[in-house]
Amino acid sequence: MFKAKILLVGPIESGKTVLANFLSDMSENLGGEYRPTQGVRIVEFESQPEGSGDKTCEVELWDCSGDFKFEVCWPALMEDSIGVVIVFNPDVPSHLKEIEWWHSMFVSSRGLQDGQCLLVAHHKPGSEEEEGRPPLASHLSRLSLIHSNLEKEPEDVRRAFCRYLRNVLTTVSESREREEMSIIT
């Protein structure tokens, strides 16, 4: 069984913990009082990446605090991660600008490929959901984007995460094969 360490990052109050709890089946209650994550919270669960047949993957979802007071810890959290999910609230205009910084820090600086990053426009309960792409910086517009509304279409979010996970595993597997071939030749 393959183990995948995926980082969940983004601005404060974007919905990272709610999403982590949902994906790991840790909570039926999707609302509740906001309590900021202190540093990082790791949830583990098994998932079947879309198109993998009956193969399962053990996922370590690292729910990273969006508070910059934990910034000194972030390089250590990035170690051995193979994917990054950037969560933002599209109803907060500053989040659209902030996700550029999160991408730069957690994706670009590590040389991850576009397929290893997923943008999640997380819609909080009661918010007006706008489908389509929010106005993103050009280098972010080529990344996969999903809209997360856990009140209306929760299983769509789970399926999209499974597709993303399959893409990450494929990208990592192909990269390892290329490395092995370069050593042999």
Secondary structure, DSSP 4 states (H G I P E B T S, - for coil): -EEEEEEEE-STTSSHHHHHHHHTT--S----------SEEEEEEEE--TT-TT--EEEEEEEE---GGGGGGHHHHHTT--EEEEEE-TTSHHHHHHHHHHHHHHTGGGT--GGGEEEEEEPPTTPPP--S-----TTTTTSEEEEE-TTT-HHHHHHHHHHHHHHHHHHHHHHHHHHHHHHH-
